[in-house]
Amino acid sequence: MSDYTCPHCKKTIDDEEAVLCLYCGESLGRNAGFMGKLRHPRHTIITVVLIAAVLLGFVLLAVK
């Protein structure tokens, strides 16, 4: 279990899925869930390329 320190009140939080600080209520600046991790532009580009590859593979399979 990894501890995370709140950037506002500097208290440690041991909940790995917490998005808000348990003590001060401020945002921990974490991404929540799968879609939250896609906020970075590089991840978005990778996701679009993977979806395009899957769709292209499906089309090529359907044409055969």
PDBQT receptor file of N, H, CA, C and O in Angstrom, charges set to zero:
ATOM      1  N   MET A   1       0.848  -1.168   0.000  1.00  0.00    +0.000 N 
ATOM      2  CA  MET A   1       0.000   0.000   0.000  1.00  0.00    +0.000 C 
ATOM      3  C   MET A   1       0.902   1.242   0.000  1.00  0.00    +0.000 C 
ATOM      4  O   MET A   1       1.819   1.348   0.814  1.00  0.00    +0.000 OA
ATOM      5  N   SER A   2       0.642   2.149  -0.890  1.00  0.00    +0.000 N 
ATOM      6  H   SER A   2      -0.104   2.063  -1.551  1.00  0.00    +0.000 HD
ATOM      7  CA  SER A   2       1.485   3.337  -0.982  1.00  0.00    +0.000 C 
ATOM      8  C   SER A   2       0.770   4.536  -0.360  1.00  0.00    +0.000 C 
ATOM      9  O   SER A   2      -0.425   4.747  -0.567  1.00  0.00    +0.000 OA
ATOM     10  N   ASP A   3       1.521   5.302   0.395  1.00  0.00    +0.000 N 
ATOM     11  H   ASP A   3       2.492   5.131   0.563  1.00  0.00    +0.000 HD
ATOM     12  CA  ASP A   3       0.972   6.516   1.003  1.00  0.00    +0.000 C 
ATOM     13  C   ASP A   3       1.139   7.685   0.052  1.00  0.00    +0.000 C 
ATOM     14  O   ASP A   3       2.122   7.761  -0.685  1.00  0.00    +0.000 OA
ATOM     15  N   TYR A   4       0.185   8.589   0.069  1.00  0.00    +0.000 N 
ATOM     16  H   TYR A   4      -0.614   8.527   0.668  1.00  0.00    +0.000 HD
ATOM     17  CA  TYR A   4       0.212   9.786  -0.764  1.00  0.00    +0.000 C 
ATOM     18  C   TYR A   4       0.074  10.983   0.155  1.00  0.00    +0.000 C 
ATOM     19  O   TYR A   4      -0.741  10.966   1.077  1.00  0.00    +0.000 OA
ATOM     20  N   THR A   5       0.859  12.020  -0.083  1.00  0.00    +0.000 N 
ATOM     21  H   THR A   5       1.521  12.034  -0.832  1.00  0.00    +0.000 HD
ATOM     22  CA  THR A   5       0.818  13.216   0.744  1.00  0.00    +0.000 C 
ATOM     23  C   THR A   5      -0.014  14.289   0.054  1.00  0.00    +0.000 C 
ATOM     24  O   THR A   5       0.207  14.599  -1.117  1.00  0.00    +0.000 OA
ATOM     25  N   CYS A   6      -0.963  14.849   0.777  1.00  0.00    +0.000 N 
ATOM     26  H   CYS A   6      -1.143  14.597   1.728  1.00  0.00    +0.000 HD
ATOM     27  CA  CYS A   6      -1.809  15.917   0.244  1.00  0.00    +0.000 C 
ATOM     28  C   CYS A   6      -0.942  17.156  -0.009  1.00  0.00    +0.000 C 
ATOM     29  O   CYS A   6      -0.182  17.562   0.871  1.00  0.00    +0.000 OA
ATOM     30  N   PRO A   7      -1.046  17.762  -1.202  1.00  0.00    +0.000 N 
ATOM     31  CA  PRO A   7      -0.240  18.949  -1.483  1.00  0.00    +0.000 C 
ATOM     32  C   PRO A   7      -0.701  20.183  -0.707  1.00  0.00    +0.000 C 
ATOM     33  O   PRO A   7       0.026  21.176  -0.651  1.00  0.00    +0.000 OA
ATOM     34  N   HIS A   8      -1.888  20.142  -0.113  1.00  0.00    +0.000 N 
ATOM     35  H   HIS A   8      -2.478  19.336  -0.158  1.00  0.00    +0.000 HD
ATOM     36  CA  HIS A   8      -2.422  21.307   0.590  1.00  0.00    +0.000 C 
ATOM     37  C   HIS A   8      -2.137  21.261   2.096  1.00  0.00    +0.000 C 
ATOM     38  O   HIS A   8      -1.568  22.200   2.654  1.00  0.00    +0.000 OA
ATOM     39  N   CYS A   9      -2.539  20.156   2.752  1.00  0.00    +0.000 N 
ATOM     40  H   CYS A   9      -3.001  19.393   2.299  1.00  0.00    +0.000 HD
ATOM     41  CA  CYS A   9      -2.384  20.084   4.207  1.00  0.00    +0.000 C 
ATOM     42  C   CYS A   9      -1.191  19.237   4.634  1.00  0.00    +0.000 C 
ATOM     43  O   CYS A   9      -0.873  19.174   5.822  1.00  0.00    +0.000 OA
ATOM     44  N   LYS A  10      -0.526  18.584   3.682  1.00  0.00    +0.000 N 
ATOM     45  H   LYS A  10      -0.784  18.634   2.717  1.00  0.00    +0.000 HD
ATOM     46  CA  LYS A  10       0.690  17.785   3.906  1.00  0.00    +0.000 C 
ATOM     47  C   LYS A  10       0.474  16.565   4.796  1.00  0.00    +0.000 C 
ATOM     48  O   LYS A  10       1.434  16.059   5.377  1.00  0.00    +0.000 OA
ATOM     49  N   LYS A  11      -0.760  16.081   4.919  1.00  0.00    +0.000 N 
ATOM     50  H   LYS A  11      -1.540  16.492   4.447  1.00  0.00    +0.000 HD
ATOM     51  CA  LYS A  11      -1.024  14.867   5.681  1.00  0.00    +0.000 C 
ATOM     52  C   LYS A  11      -1.011  13.683   4.726  1.00  0.00    +0.000 C 
ATOM     53  O   LYS A  11      -1.370  13.814   3.556  1.00  0.00    +0.000 OA
ATOM     54  N   THR A  12      -0.593  12.519   5.235  1.00  0.00    +0.000 N 
ATOM     55  H   THR A  12      -0.301  12.413   6.186  1.00  0.00    +0.000 HD
ATOM     56  CA  THR A  12      -0.521  11.333   4.384  1.00  0.00    +0.000 C 
ATOM     57  C   THR A  12      -1.882  10.652   4.311  1.00  0.00    +0.000 C 
ATOM     58  O   THR A  12      -2.628  10.595   5.288  1.00  0.00    +0.000 OA
ATOM     59  N   ILE A  13      -2.177  10.141   3.127  1.00  0.00    +0.000 N 
ATOM     60  H   ILE A  13      -1.570  10.187   2.333  1.00  0.00    +0.000 HD
ATOM     61  CA  ILE A  13      -3.437   9.455   2.856  1.00  0.00    +0.000 C 
ATOM     62  C   ILE A  13      -3.071   8.084   2.316  1.00  0.00    +0.000 C 
ATOM     63  O   ILE A  13      -2.298   7.981   1.363  1.00  0.00    +0.000 OA
ATOM     64  N   ASP A  14      -3.612   7.034   2.908  1.00  0.00    +0.000 N 
ATOM     65  H   ASP A  14      -4.239   7.117   3.682  1.00  0.00    +0.000 HD
ATOM     66  CA  ASP A  14      -3.262   5.686   2.471  1.00  0.00    +0.000 C 
ATOM     67  C   ASP A  14      -4.294   5.062   1.536  1.00  0.00    +0.000 C 
ATOM     68  O   ASP A  14      -4.151   3.903   1.149  1.00  0.00    +0.000 OA
ATOM     69  N   ASP A  15      -5.322   5.806   1.172  1.00  0.00    +0.000 N 
ATOM     70  H   ASP A  15      -5.438   6.749   1.486  1.00  0.00    +0.000 HD
ATOM     71  CA  ASP A  15      -6.327   5.328   0.228  1.00  0.00    +0.000 C 
ATOM     72  C   ASP A  15      -5.817   5.574  -1.187  1.00  0.00    +0.000 C 
ATOM     73  O   ASP A  15      -5.620   6.721  -1.588  1.00  0.00    +0.000 OA
ATOM     74  N   GLU A  16      -5.603   4.499  -1.943  1.00  0.00    +0.000 N 
ATOM     75  H   GLU A  16      -5.763   3.567  -1.617  1.00  0.00    +0.000 HD
ATOM     76  CA  GLU A  16      -5.036   4.619  -3.284  1.00  0.00    +0.000 C 
ATOM     77  C   GLU A  16      -6.014   5.198  -4.293  1.00  0.00    +0.000 C 
ATOM     78  O   GLU A  16      -5.593   5.736  -5.317  1.00  0.00    +0.000 OA
ATOM     79  N   GLU A  17      -7.316   5.100  -4.025  1.00  0.00    +0.000 N 
ATOM     80  H   GLU A  17      -7.658   4.663  -3.193  1.00  0.00    +0.000 HD
ATOM     81  CA  GLU A  17      -8.325   5.556  -4.977  1.00  0.00    +0.000 C 
ATOM     82  C   GLU A  17      -8.932   6.909  -4.608  1.00  0.00    +0.000 C 
ATOM     83  O   GLU A  17      -9.845   7.380  -5.286  1.00  0.00    +0.000 OA
ATOM     84  N   ALA A  18      -8.440   7.528  -3.554  1.00  0.00    +0.000 N 
ATOM     85  H   ALA A  18      -7.698   7.145  -3.003  1.00  0.00    +0.000 HD
ATOM     86  CA  ALA A  18      -8.998   8.808  -3.114  1.00  0.00    +0.000 C 
ATOM     87  C   ALA A  18      -8.664   9.908  -4.120  1.00  0.00    +0.000 C 
ATOM     88  O   ALA A  18      -7.537   9.998  -4.607  1.00  0.00    +0.000 OA
ATOM     89  N   VAL A  19      -9.651  10.733  -4.418  1.00  0.00    +0.000 N 
ATOM     90  H   VAL A  19     -10.566  10.659  -4.022  1.00  0.00    +0.000 HD
ATOM     91  CA  VAL A  19      -9.465  11.858  -5.322  1.00  0.00    +0.000 C 
ATOM     92  C   VAL A  19      -9.422  13.164  -4.530  1.00  0.00    +0.000 C 
ATOM     93  O   VAL A  19      -8.772  14.127  -4.936  1.00  0.00    +0.000 OA
ATOM     94  N   LEU A  20     -10.123  13.183  -3.394  1.00  0.00    +0.000 N 
ATOM     95  H   LEU A  20     -10.651  12.401  -3.063  1.00  0.00    +0.000 HD
ATOM     96  CA  LEU A  20     -10.122  14.346  -2.506  1.00  0.00    +0.000 C 
ATOM     97  C   LEU A  20      -9.427  13.974  -1.202  1.00  0.00    +0.000 C 
ATOM     98  O   LEU A  20      -9.469  12.820  -0.776  1.00  0.00    +0.000 OA
ATOM     99  N   CYS A  21      -8.793  14.949  -0.575  1.00  0.00    +0.000 N 
ATOM    100  H   CYS A  21      -8.759  15.887  -0.921  1.00  0.00    +0.000 HD
ATOM    101  CA  CYS A  21      -8.129  14.745   0.710  1.00  0.00    +0.000 C 
ATOM    102  C   CYS A  21      -9.168  14.444   1.777  1.00  0.00    +0.000 C 
ATOM    103  O   CYS A  21     -10.216  15.088   1.830  1.00  0.00    +0.000 OA
ATOM    104  N   LEU A  22      -8.878  13.468   2.626  1.00  0.00    +0.000 N 
ATOM    105  H   LEU A  22      -8.027  12.945   2.583  1.00  0.00    +0.000 HD
ATOM    106  CA  LEU A  22      -9.797  13.087   3.690  1.00  0.00    +0.000 C 
ATOM    107  C   LEU A  22      -9.830  14.110   4.817  1.00  0.00    +0.000 C 
ATOM    108  O   LEU A  22     -10.783  14.138   5.596  1.00  0.00    +0.000 OA
ATOM    109  N   TYR A  23      -8.808  14.946   4.913  1.00  0.00    +0.000 N 
ATOM    110  H   TYR A  23      -8.034  14.924   4.279  1.00  0.00    +0.000 HD
ATOM    111  CA  TYR A  23      -8.687  15.896   6.015  1.00  0.00    +0.000 C 
ATOM    112  C   TYR A  23      -9.142  17.308   5.637  1.00  0.00    +0.000 C 
ATOM    113  O   TYR A  23      -9.927  17.923   6.359  1.00  0.00    +0.000 OA
ATOM    114  N   CYS A  24      -8.652  17.818   4.510  1.00  0.00    +0.000 N 
ATOM    115  H   CYS A  24      -8.014  17.318   3.924  1.00  0.00    +0.000 HD
ATOM    116  CA  CYS A  24      -8.992  19.205   4.151  1.00  0.00    +0.000 C 
ATOM    117  C   CYS A  24     -10.029  19.294   3.031  1.00  0.00    +0.000 C 
ATOM    118  O   CYS A  24     -10.607  20.358   2.809  1.00  0.00    +0.000 OA
ATOM    119  N   GLY A  25     -10.272  18.176   2.315  1.00  0.00    +0.000 N 
ATOM    120  H   GLY A  25      -9.803  17.312   2.494  1.00  0.00    +0.000 HD
ATOM    121  CA  GLY A  25     -11.285  18.159   1.261  1.00  0.00    +0.000 C 
ATOM    122  C   GLY A  25     -10.818  18.703  -0.079  1.00  0.00    +0.000 C 
ATOM    123  O   GLY A  25     -11.593  18.730  -1.035  1.00  0.00    +0.000 OA
ATOM    124  N   GLU A  26      -9.570  19.134  -0.169  1.00  0.00    +0.000 N 
ATOM    125  H   GLU A  26      -8.940  19.111   0.608  1.00  0.00    +0.000 HD
ATOM    126  CA  GLU A  26      -9.049  19.663  -1.429  1.00  0.00    +0.000 C 
ATOM    127  C   GLU A  26      -8.722  18.523  -2.398  1.00  0.00    +0.000 C 
ATOM    128  O   GLU A  26      -8.555  17.375  -1.988  1.00  0.00    +0.000 OA
ATOM    129  N   SER A  27      -8.635  18.856  -3.674  1.00  0.00    +0.000 N 
ATOM    130  H   SER A  27      -8.770  19.789  -4.007  1.00  0.00    +0.000 HD
ATOM    131  CA  SER A  27      -8.313  17.878  -4.696  1.00  0.00    +0.000 C 
ATOM    132  C   SER A  27      -6.870  17.416  -4.559  1.00  0.00    +0.000 C 
ATOM    133  O   SER A  27      -5.970  18.210  -4.283  1.00  0.00    +0.000 OA
ATOM    134  N   LEU A  28      -6.667  16.118  -4.758  1.00  0.00    +0.000 N 
ATOM    135  H   LEU A  28      -7.397  15.473  -4.983  1.00  0.00    +0.000 HD
ATOM    136  CA  LEU A  28      -5.315  15.567  -4.703  1.00  0.00    +0.000 C 
ATOM    137  C   LEU A  28      -4.615  15.640  -6.057  1.00  0.00    +0.000 C 
ATOM    138  O   LEU A  28      -3.436  15.304  -6.166  1.00  0.00    +0.000 OA
ATOM    139  N   GLY A  29      -5.325  16.068  -7.070  1.00  0.00    +0.000 N 
ATOM    140  H   GLY A  29      -6.283  16.341  -6.981  1.00  0.00    +0.000 HD
ATOM    141  CA  GLY A  29      -4.730  16.203  -8.397  1.00  0.00    +0.000 C 
ATOM    142  C   GLY A  29      -4.499  14.880  -9.085  1.00  0.00    +0.000 C 
ATOM    143  O   GLY A  29      -3.660  14.781  -9.981  1.00  0.00    +0.000 OA
ATOM    144  N   ARG A  30      -5.224  13.875  -8.683  1.00  0.00    +0.000 N 
ATOM    145  H   ARG A  30      -5.905  13.955  -7.955  1.00  0.00    +0.000 HD
ATOM    146  CA  ARG A  30      -5.084  12.552  -9.301  1.00  0.00    +0.000 C 
ATOM    147  C   ARG A  30      -6.110  12.389 -10.408  1.00  0.00    +0.000 C 
ATOM    148  O   ARG A  30      -7.164  13.025 -10.403  1.00  0.00    +0.000 OA
ATOM    149  N   ASN A  31      -5.780  11.527 -11.355  1.00  0.00    +0.000 N 
ATOM    150  H   ASN A  31      -4.923  11.010 -11.359  1.00  0.00    +0.000 HD
ATOM    151  CA  ASN A  31      -6.743  11.157 -12.384  1.00  0.00    +0.000 C 
ATOM    152  C   ASN A  31      -7.581  10.014 -11.850  1.00  0.00    +0.000 C 
ATOM    153  O   ASN A  31      -7.050   9.098 -11.221  1.00  0.00    +0.000 OA
ATOM    154  N   ALA A  32      -8.870  10.053 -12.089  1.00  0.00    +0.000 N 
ATOM    155  H   ALA A  32      -9.301  10.796 -12.600  1.00  0.00    +0.000 HD
ATOM    156  CA  ALA A  32      -9.765   9.030 -11.573  1.00  0.00    +0.000 C 
ATOM    157  C   ALA A  32     -10.213   8.100 -12.681  1.00  0.00    +0.000 C 
ATOM    158  O   ALA A  32     -10.768   8.547 -13.685  1.00  0.00    +0.000 OA
ATOM    159  N   GLY A  33      -9.979   6.822 -12.508  1.00  0.00    +0.000 N 
ATOM    160  H   GLY A  33      -9.528   6.459 -11.693  1.00  0.00    +0.000 HD
ATOM    161  CA  GLY A  33     -10.471   5.823 -13.439  1.00  0.00    +0.000 C 
ATOM    162  C   GLY A  33      -9.753   5.813 -14.776  1.00  0.00    +0.000 C 
ATOM    163  O   GLY A  33      -8.779   6.535 -14.986  1.00  0.00    +0.000 OA
ATOM    164  N   PHE A  34     -10.256   4.977 -15.675  1.00  0.00    +0.000 N 
ATOM    165  H   PHE A  34     -11.048   4.390 -15.505  1.00  0.00    +0.000 HD
ATOM    166  CA  PHE A  34      -9.630   4.807 -16.984  1.00  0.00    +0.000 C 
ATOM    167  C   PHE A  34      -9.720   6.071 -17.828  1.00  0.00    +0.000 C 
ATOM    168  O   PHE A  34      -8.733   6.473 -18.443  1.00  0.00    +0.000 OA
ATOM    169  N   MET A  35     -10.889   6.702 -17.864  1.00  0.00    +0.000 N 
ATOM    170  H   MET A  35     -11.691   6.375 -17.364  1.00  0.00    +0.000 HD
ATOM    171  CA  MET A  35     -11.054   7.896 -18.693  1.00  0.00    +0.000 C 
ATOM    172  C   MET A  35     -10.269   9.080 -18.141  1.00  0.00    +0.000 C 
ATOM    173  O   MET A  35      -9.835   9.943 -18.904  1.00  0.00    +0.000 OA
ATOM    174  N   GLY A  36     -10.086   9.130 -16.851  1.00  0.00    +0.000 N 
ATOM    175  H   GLY A  36     -10.438   8.429 -16.231  1.00  0.00    +0.000 HD
ATOM    176  CA  GLY A  36      -9.286  10.198 -16.261  1.00  0.00    +0.000 C 
ATOM    177  C   GLY A  36      -7.822  10.103 -16.636  1.00  0.00    +0.000 C 
ATOM    178  O   GLY A  36      -7.124  11.115 -16.698  1.00  0.00    +0.000 OA
ATOM    179  N   LYS A  37      -7.363   8.905 -16.882  1.00  0.00    +0.000 N 
ATOM    180  H   LYS A  37      -7.930   8.083 -16.831  1.00  0.00    +0.000 HD
ATOM    181  CA  LYS A  37      -5.967   8.715 -17.278  1.00  0.00    +0.000 C 
ATOM    182  C   LYS A  37      -5.724   9.088 -18.731  1.00  0.00    +0.000 C 
ATOM    183  O   LYS A  37      -4.574   9.234 -19.145  1.00  0.00    +0.000 OA
ATOM    184  N   LEU A  38      -6.769   9.242 -19.500  1.00  0.00    +0.000 N 
ATOM    185  H   LEU A  38      -7.703   9.123 -19.164  1.00  0.00    +0.000 HD
ATOM    186  CA  LEU A  38      -6.627   9.594 -20.909  1.00  0.00    +0.000 C 
ATOM    187  C   LEU A  38      -6.541  11.095 -21.138  1.00  0.00    +0.000 C 
ATOM    188  O   LEU A  38      -6.604  11.543 -22.282  1.00  0.00    +0.000 OA
ATOM    189  N   ARG A  39      -6.401  11.869 -20.096  1.00  0.00    +0.000 N 
ATOM    190  H   ARG A  39      -6.349  11.505 -19.166  1.00  0.00    +0.000 HD
ATOM    191  CA  ARG A  39      -6.367  13.322 -20.229  1.00  0.00    +0.000 C 
ATOM    192  C   ARG A  39      -5.090  13.794 -20.900  1.00  0.00    +0.000 C 
ATOM    193  O   ARG A  39      -5.082  14.845 -21.540  1.00  0.00    +0.000 OA
ATOM    194  N   HIS A  40      -4.033  13.050 -20.768  1.00  0.00    +0.000 N 
ATOM    195  H   HIS A  40      -4.039  12.196 -20.248  1.00  0.00    +0.000 HD
ATOM    196  CA  HIS A  40      -2.768  13.442 -21.369  1.00  0.00    +0.000 C 
ATOM    197  C   HIS A  40      -2.872  13.273 -22.889  1.00  0.00    +0.000 C 
ATOM    198  O   HIS A  40      -3.349  12.237 -23.352  1.00  0.00    +0.000 OA
ATOM    199  N   PRO A  41      -2.438  14.264 -23.675  1.00  0.00    +0.000 N 
ATOM    200  CA  PRO A  41      -2.590  14.185 -25.141  1.00  0.00    +0.000 C 
ATOM    201  C   PRO A  41      -1.925  12.966 -25.762  1.00  0.00    +0.000 C 
ATOM    202  O   PRO A  41      -2.434  12.405 -26.733  1.00  0.00    +0.000 OA
ATOM    203  N   ARG A  42      -0.789  12.554 -25.206  1.00  0.00    +0.000 N 
ATOM    204  H   ARG A  42      -0.376  13.010 -24.418  1.00  0.00    +0.000 HD
ATOM    205  CA  ARG A  42      -0.104  11.393 -25.773  1.00  0.00    +0.000 C 
ATOM    206  C   ARG A  42      -0.950  10.144 -25.597  1.00  0.00    +0.000 C 
ATOM    207  O   ARG A  42      -0.998   9.304 -26.496  1.00  0.00    +0.000 OA
ATOM    208  N   HIS A  43      -1.619  10.001 -24.459  1.00  0.00    +0.000 N 
ATOM    209  H   HIS A  43      -1.581  10.683 -23.729  1.00  0.00    +0.000 HD
ATOM    210  CA  HIS A  43      -2.477   8.851 -24.233  1.00  0.00    +0.000 C 
ATOM    211  C   HIS A  43      -3.675   8.876 -25.168  1.00  0.00    +0.000 C 
ATOM    212  O   HIS A  43      -4.134   7.828 -25.621  1.00  0.00    +0.000 OA
ATOM    213  N   THR A  44      -4.178  10.057 -25.454  1.00  0.00    +0.000 N 
ATOM    214  H   THR A  44      -3.805  10.908 -25.085  1.00  0.00    +0.000 HD
ATOM    215  CA  THR A  44      -5.311  10.177 -26.366  1.00  0.00    +0.000 C 
ATOM    216  C   THR A  44      -4.918   9.742 -27.766  1.00  0.00    +0.000 C 
ATOM    217  O   THR A  44      -5.686   9.050 -28.435  1.00  0.00    +0.000 OA
ATOM    218  N   ILE A  45      -3.741  10.133 -28.220  1.00  0.00    +0.000 N 
ATOM    219  H   ILE A  45      -3.117  10.695 -27.677  1.00  0.00    +0.000 HD
ATOM    220  CA  ILE A  45      -3.265   9.750 -29.548  1.00  0.00    +0.000 C 
ATOM    221  C   ILE A  45      -3.091   8.240 -29.625  1.00  0.00    +0.000 C 
ATOM    222  O   ILE A  45      -3.484   7.620 -30.613  1.00  0.00    +0.000 OA
ATOM    223  N   ILE A  46      -2.506   7.644 -28.591  1.00  0.00    +0.000 N 
ATOM    224  H   ILE A  46      -2.187   8.148 -27.788  1.00  0.00    +0.000 HD
ATOM    225  CA  ILE A  46      -2.318   6.195 -28.567  1.00  0.00    +0.000 C 
ATOM    226  C   ILE A  46      -3.665   5.483 -28.604  1.00  0.00    +0.000 C 
ATOM    227  O   ILE A  46      -3.818   4.478 -29.298  1.00  0.00    +0.000 OA
ATOM    228  N   THR A  47      -4.633   5.996 -27.866  1.00  0.00    +0.000 N 
ATOM    229  H   THR A  47      -4.508   6.813 -27.302  1.00  0.00    +0.000 HD
ATOM    230  CA  THR A  47      -5.962   5.388 -27.841  1.00  0.00    +0.000 C 
ATOM    231  C   THR A  47      -6.625   5.466 -29.210  1.00  0.00    +0.000 C 
ATOM    232  O   THR A  47      -7.228   4.493 -29.661  1.00  0.00    +0.000 OA
ATOM    233  N   VAL A  48      -6.522   6.603 -29.869  1.00  0.00    +0.000 N 
ATOM    234  H   VAL A  48      -6.033   7.394 -29.503  1.00  0.00    +0.000 HD
ATOM    235  CA  VAL A  48      -7.118   6.767 -31.203  1.00  0.00    +0.000 C 
ATOM    236  C   VAL A  48      -6.458   5.812 -32.205  1.00  0.00    +0.000 C 
ATOM    237  O   VAL A  48      -7.145   5.209 -33.030  1.00  0.00    +0.000 OA
ATOM    238  N   VAL A  49      -5.153   5.675 -32.137  1.00  0.00    +0.000 N 
ATOM    239  H   VAL A  49      -4.595   6.165 -31.467  1.00  0.00    +0.000 HD
ATOM    240  CA  VAL A  49      -4.439   4.771 -33.048  1.00  0.00    +0.000 C 
ATOM    241  C   VAL A  49      -4.866   3.321 -32.800  1.00  0.00    +0.000 C 
ATOM    242  O   VAL A  49      -5.077   2.568 -33.751  1.00  0.00    +0.000 OA
ATOM    243  N   LEU A  50      -4.993   2.931 -31.541  1.00  0.00    +0.000 N 
ATOM    244  H   LEU A  50      -4.821   3.543 -30.769  1.00  0.00    +0.000 HD
ATOM    245  CA  LEU A  50      -5.418   1.566 -31.240  1.00  0.00    +0.000 C 
ATOM    246  C   LEU A  50      -6.843   1.291 -31.716  1.00  0.00    +0.000 C 
ATOM    247  O   LEU A  50      -7.118   0.222 -32.262  1.00  0.00    +0.000 OA
ATOM    248  N   ILE A  51      -7.741   2.239 -31.515  1.00  0.00    +0.000 N 
ATOM    249  H   ILE A  51      -7.517   3.107 -31.071  1.00  0.00    +0.000 HD
ATOM    250  CA  ILE A  51      -9.124   2.066 -31.980  1.00  0.00    +0.000 C 
ATOM    251  C   ILE A  51      -9.166   1.979 -33.504  1.00  0.00    +0.000 C 
ATOM    252  O   ILE A  51      -9.895   1.158 -34.060  1.00  0.00    +0.000 OA
ATOM    253  N   ALA A  52      -8.386   2.823 -34.179  1.00  0.00    +0.000 N 
ATOM    254  H   ALA A  52      -7.794   3.490 -33.728  1.00  0.00    +0.000 HD
ATOM    255  CA  ALA A  52      -8.334   2.782 -35.643  1.00  0.00    +0.000 C 
ATOM    256  C   ALA A  52      -7.784   1.445 -36.134  1.00  0.00    +0.000 C 
ATOM    257  O   ALA A  52      -8.272   0.908 -37.128  1.00  0.00    +0.000 OA
ATOM    258  N   ALA A  53      -6.781   0.904 -35.456  1.00  0.00    +0.000 N 
ATOM    259  H   ALA A  53      -6.385   1.340 -34.648  1.00  0.00    +0.000 HD
ATOM    260  CA  ALA A  53      -6.200  -0.383 -35.852  1.00  0.00    +0.000 C 
ATOM    261  C   ALA A  53      -7.209  -1.514 -35.683  1.00  0.00    +0.000 C 
ATOM    262  O   ALA A  53      -7.296  -2.405 -36.527  1.00  0.00    +0.000 OA
ATOM    263  N   VAL A  54      -7.968  -1.476 -34.597  1.00  0.00    +0.000 N 
ATOM    264  H   VAL A  54      -7.898  -0.752 -33.911  1.00  0.00    +0.000 HD
ATOM    265  CA  VAL A  54      -8.983  -2.509 -34.372  1.00  0.00    +0.000 C 
ATOM    266  C   VAL A  54     -10.076  -2.408 -35.425  1.00  0.00    +0.000 C 
ATOM    267  O   VAL A  54     -10.509  -3.427 -35.963  1.00  0.00    +0.000 OA
ATOM    268  N   LEU A  55     -10.524  -1.203 -35.724  1.00  0.00    +0.000 N 
ATOM    269  H   LEU A  55     -10.172  -0.376 -35.286  1.00  0.00    +0.000 HD
ATOM    270  CA  LEU A  55     -11.567  -1.030 -36.758  1.00  0.00    +0.000 C 
ATOM    271  C   LEU A  55     -11.060  -1.448 -38.130  1.00  0.00    +0.000 C 
ATOM    272  O   LEU A  55     -11.794  -2.079 -38.892  1.00  0.00    +0.000 OA
ATOM    273  N   LEU A  56      -9.836  -1.112 -38.452  1.00  0.00    +0.000 N 
ATOM    274  H   LEU A  56      -9.240  -0.600 -37.833  1.00  0.00    +0.000 HD
ATOM    275  CA  LEU A  56      -9.255  -1.516 -39.739  1.00  0.00    +0.000 C 
ATOM    276  C   LEU A  56      -9.158  -3.043 -39.821  1.00  0.00    +0.000 C 
ATOM    277  O   LEU A  56      -9.456  -3.633 -40.859  1.00  0.00    +0.000 OA
ATOM    278  N   GLY A  57      -8.744  -3.670 -38.731  1.00  0.00    +0.000 N 
ATOM    279  H   GLY A  57      -8.502  -3.191 -37.887  1.00  0.00    +0.000 HD
ATOM    280  CA  GLY A  57      -8.673  -5.127 -38.710  1.00  0.00    +0.000 C 
ATOM    281  C   GLY A  57     -10.041  -5.764 -38.892  1.00  0.00    +0.000 C 
ATOM    282  O   GLY A  57     -10.176  -6.770 -39.588  1.00  0.00    +0.000 OA
ATOM    283  N   PHE A  58     -11.051  -5.179 -38.268  1.00  0.00    +0.000 N 
ATOM    284  H   PHE A  58     -10.941  -4.362 -37.702  1.00  0.00    +0.000 HD
ATOM    285  CA  PHE A  58     -12.410  -5.687 -38.426  1.00  0.00    +0.000 C 
ATOM    286  C   PHE A  58     -12.885  -5.546 -39.875  1.00  0.00    +0.000 C 
ATOM    287  O   PHE A  58     -13.493  -6.467 -40.423  1.00  0.00    +0.000 OA
ATOM    288  N   VAL A  59     -12.611  -4.406 -40.488  1.00  0.00    +0.000 N 
ATOM    289  H   VAL A  59     -12.118  -3.658 -40.043  1.00  0.00    +0.000 HD
ATOM    290  CA  VAL A  59     -13.014  -4.183 -41.881  1.00  0.00    +0.000 C 
ATOM    291  C   VAL A  59     -12.313  -5.166 -42.801  1.00  0.00    +0.000 C 
ATOM    292  O   VAL A  59     -12.946  -5.747 -43.682  1.00  0.00    +0.000 OA
ATOM    293  N   LEU A  60     -11.006  -5.361 -42.609  1.00  0.00    +0.000 N 
ATOM    294  H   LEU A  60     -10.492  -4.888 -41.893  1.00  0.00    +0.000 HD
ATOM    295  CA  LEU A  60     -10.268  -6.308 -43.440  1.00  0.00    +0.000 C 
ATOM    296  C   LEU A  60     -10.760  -7.732 -43.250  1.00  0.00    +0.000 C 
ATOM    297  O   LEU A  60     -10.783  -8.507 -44.206  1.00  0.00    +0.000 OA
ATOM    298  N   LEU A  61     -11.151  -8.087 -42.046  1.00  0.00    +0.000 N 
ATOM    299  H   LEU A  61     -11.133  -7.457 -41.269  1.00  0.00    +0.000 HD
ATOM    300  CA  LEU A  61     -11.697  -9.409 -41.780  1.00  0.00    +0.000 C 
ATOM    301  C   LEU A  61     -13.064  -9.581 -42.450  1.00  0.00    +0.000 C 
ATOM    302  O   LEU A  61     -13.386 -10.655 -42.960  1.00  0.00    +0.000 OA
ATOM    303  N   ALA A  62     -13.855  -8.516 -42.441  1.00  0.00    +0.000 N 
ATOM    304  H   ALA A  62     -13.593  -7.644 -42.027  1.00  0.00    +0.000 HD
ATOM    305  CA  ALA A  62     -15.188  -8.585 -43.049  1.00  0.00    +0.000 C 
ATOM    306  C   ALA A  62     -15.115  -8.639 -44.563  1.00  0.00    +0.000 C 
ATOM    307  O   ALA A  62     -15.990  -9.229 -45.197  1.00  0.00    +0.000 OA
ATOM    308  N   VAL A  63     -14.089  -8.036 -45.162  1.00  0.00    +0.000 N 
ATOM    309  H   VAL A  63     -13.379  -7.557 -44.647  1.00  0.00    +0.000 HD
ATOM    310  CA  VAL A  63     -13.951  -8.022 -46.628  1.00  0.00    +0.000 C 
ATOM    311  C   VAL A  63     -13.554  -9.400 -47.145  1.00  0.00    +0.000 C 
ATOM    312  O   VAL A  63     -13.980  -9.799 -48.228  1.00  0.00    +0.000 OA
ATOM    313  N   LYS A  64     -12.743 -10.129 -46.384  1.00  0.00    +0.000 N 
ATOM    314  H   LYS A  64     -12.397  -9.805 -45.503  1.00  0.00    +0.000 HD
ATOM    315  CA  LYS A  64     -12.328 -11.461 -46.823  1.00  0.00    +0.000 C 
ATOM    316  C   LYS A  64     -13.490 -12.333 -46.884  1.00  0.00    +0.000 C 
ATOM    317  O   LYS A  64     -13.363 -13.507 -47.233  1.00  0.00    +0.000 OA
TER     318      LYS A  64
